[in-house]
Amino acid sequence: TNGPDVDQTGFDNLAYEYGSQSELSNLSLQAISRASFKLLGLTSAQQAVETTLSHLNGVFTIIWSVSDSLLQVDYDTSITTTKEIALQLQKLGCRVEAALRIKVDGMHCQSCVQAIEGQVGGLPGVSHIQVSLQNRVALIVYQSPLVTQQELRDKIEDMGFETTLLPEDSSDGDLRYWQSGLLNVPIQTETVWIGGMTCSSCVQSIEGRICQMIGVKSIMVSLKEKRGTISFDPSLTDPEQVRAAIEEMGFDATLKEPLSSQEKQDLADLRFSNRMGMSNGAESQVTSASCRPDSPEMKAQKCFISVTGMTCASCVANIEKHLLKHKGIVSVLVSLMAGKAEVKYDPNLLDPVRVTQFIEDIGFGAKLLEDNAVTHGKLDLQIIGMTCASCVHKIESQLTTTKGIHSASVALATKNAHIQFDPELLGARDIVRIIQSLGFEASLEKAEFKNNLDHSGEIHQWKNSFMLSLVFGLPVMGLMIYMMIMDIQHKEQGGSMPEEQNVLPGLSLINLAFFLLCTPVQIFGGRYFYIQAYRSLKHRTANMDVLIVLATSIAYIYSCTVLVVAMAEQAKQSPNTFFDTPPMLFVFIALGRWLEHIAKSKTSEALAKLMSLQATDATVVILGPDRSVVSEEQMVVELVQRGDIVKVVPGGKFPIDGKVIEGSSMADESLITGEPMPVSKKVGSLVIAGSINAHGALLVEATHVGAETTLSQIVKLVEEAQTSKAPIQQFADKISGYFVPFIILASLLTLVAWMAVGFVNFDIVMEHFPGYNPNISKAEAIVRFAFQASITVLSIACPCSLGLATPTAVMVGTGVGAQNGMLIKGGEPLEMAHKINVVMFDKTGTITNGVPKVTRVLVLWEMARMPLRKILALVGTAEASSEHPLGMAVANYCKD
């Protein structure tokens, strides 16, 4: 520390840390490192190597092993780098390989290991990578300077793992292993028999595709011999993967030589002999021969398996890769969001139970859903140009005779066609072209997304019902309060209905007002309840609507009846009535229904917003033999089929889930994954429908289309959450099923019990009957009191929270969650939430801002040479035009 000058500099440069000079002066003591290089194809002498490196600044010692072509160099990391050393060695005419050990933290399972090996192994210049999950160490052999140590570490860190560079001394064992050449795994050669090739363009197509596979060194395909010879690194790929890749291109591929015509004939003779009851020996020969996967009689079957425990795309890749290693597995397609695997297998070699076991062996949960399932694609079309029944017959007969179409139904009146087909054999586009070839125009029938989610009709209906009930219900409430006050003043029930206020004998002014206010509500406000109750009783069930209708109707009819009787008897005092019950019940229940449908519509809005992420159209391209684009066609996304090659331009949305086959770019997947950083996309990378392509054009092969895409699965998940019931709701619904009959029974028992008590001991009734009129007979008084008690039971049981509260709470919970980007899988997770004690957050998109932000500025030189404000001005100017999230974060920080 040199006094005030340094202090002043520190104040001027806010990023300067006091005392950093002393730290940097000690750096050279800790900056000596050792690097090992293997020299391949060395043409210069040992002297030349040593002379060249000794003149390089920062190099201290050189340890040379001529027999192994191994060079160990001690150097100062603050002066030179391994890249500079490798460049000097390359100038001497030799190819340079270096070994590196990196400690990797954050790996959990074999999927993580394979993801790292696959991503880093694909980098240019990486000769070999071996990752140990147990030791949490990655050993990488790479060619410098094609790739640097920092690039290798960055690649692993980009995948979400933490890395630490291990010192060279601790890797002696591994270096000896590398030194002895064991890591230079010998290249293996395998022959694949290929059927279905017709010309040289097929050969070029196969060679071009397979050469791009990781681990494949070379491939030579012979059209005449119908086979391909592949050289590959067995640590990175295997023959089965290559065979599966060729089969995916539409060719027949097998690792065993197909049967000759003579062998086929012998096989047929053996089968005939077996049917005729030949010996067991012949039978066993037939069995073994017919089990060959490349047998012409082999027909693949399909099964669907539910897979649990998948967390990311590497899990999907892990399952697909491991299943394809097993003999008899033809193809595998795994959907992460749906949690489902679609597996094609040879029934002669495997069964679905074995396939399920294979998935469980990898470490995932697996359950067989469907065995040998025929996938039914469904398509609704609008057909223009049909004039009579013969047109209908013409279209139906043409479609039903087409291979892959299971059924076709065409309606002349509505001009609609409903078709079921096998998406493995053909797609929507093929069906549309078949109809167009017959001379008709066919277009996709746009399915209205909101048909089952639009609640505007119900909202309007219940709002009107509530408003009507409220208009008449508020005066009723006022009259009720007035009656209560008057009753307190007169110290008796019915004191608010004095004889002098009677309009007619037995009819008071208040009862007349009650009748006039209650009648419109009963007829118009309760109309929807009557309709629902009728439908329920028609199906021999009793729901809450039945209870509401029963209580309000009995209360209204009873009130009218006692009024008519009182008027007929010309009673001095008007009787107590229940006219206040229907309007108040209808007000509260209509309000509840209105709010419930508003909550449901909010969820629908969130789903509609989610669906709007889906691209509306796609550019489907046809590739030539040299992978050049022969033709392009713009079409609606619903017509894209599995296996189509889709071109996605910079800034465009990915219309389907698929695999990149050409190009490199970055993709913004934040709308779906919540991950704010763009994800690198190159050949072999998986893309998600709805995510945005950043700056490079890509060719993507469609793997999941339509309802199979991740985005559609998310929407389906939220839709199902609205209809799924929480365990407590299922319990409440079960009780509600018995609740309505129980309340009716309790009401009837109350009626019978009070009538029995009244006829046995009338004094009890007289004691509890408010405003008892001694002028009426005892029998009438008992019946009136019993009826009042009975209706009270019905009325108080009506607005039952048991049947209303839970579904509304689940609806609001899932709806609000969806609006805030939280997808809740229905009522059960919501119900379990109150038991949560600890919450674990998984990387970004959860507790982050959603976008990168600058948190600290540090100037990495010894003395502060420039004010911080000037540095920020320069950095901000440099990053001002950047579209990368990190660049934008820096620019925004500098601007602020």
DAHUKA-V899862 format. One record per run of one state. SS is the DSSP state (H for helix, E for strand, L for the rest). FROM is the first residue (numbers start at 1). TO is the last residue. Records with the same first field share a line. If there is no record, write none. Layout:
SS = FROM-TO ; FROM-TO
//
This chain:
L = 1-3 ; 13-19 ; 26-26 ; 31-31 ; 41-45 ; 55-58 ; 66-69 ; 77-81 ; 92-94 ; 106-109 ; 122-125 ; 133-136 ; 144-148 ; 159-161 ; 166-167 ; 180-187 ; 196-199 ; 212-215 ; 223-226 ; 233-238 ; 249-251 ; 255-260 ; 276-279 ; 291-299 ; 309-312 ; 326-328 ; 336-339 ; 347-351 ; 363-364 ; 372-376 ; 385-388 ; 401-404 ; 412-415 ; 422-427 ; 438-440 ; 445-455 ; 491-498 ; 505-506 ; 526-526 ; 539-543 ; 570-578 ; 612-616 ; 624-628 ; 640-644 ; 649-652 ; 654-656 ; 663-664 ; 669-669 ; 674-678 ; 682-685 ; 688-691 ; 694-697 ; 705-705 ; 709-709 ; 724-726 ; 761-761 ; 769-777 ; 799-800 ; 820-826 ; 836-867 ; 880-884 ; 896-896
H = 4-12 ; 20-25 ; 27-30 ; 46-54 ; 82-91 ; 110-121 ; 149-158 ; 168-179 ; 200-211 ; 239-248 ; 261-275 ; 280-290 ; 313-325 ; 352-362 ; 389-400 ; 428-437 ; 456-490 ; 499-501 ; 509-525 ; 527-538 ; 544-569 ; 579-611 ; 637-639 ; 670-673 ; 706-708 ; 710-723 ; 727-760 ; 762-768 ; 778-798 ; 801-819 ; 827-835 ; 868-879 ; 885-895
E = 32-40 ; 59-65 ; 70-76 ; 95-105 ; 126-132 ; 137-143 ; 162-165 ; 188-195 ; 216-222 ; 227-232 ; 252-254 ; 300-308 ; 329-335 ; 340-346 ; 365-371 ; 377-384 ; 405-411 ; 416-421 ; 441-444 ; 502-504 ; 507-508 ; 617-623 ; 629-636 ; 645-648 ; 653-653 ; 657-662 ; 665-668 ; 679-681 ; 686-687 ; 692-693 ; 698-704
//
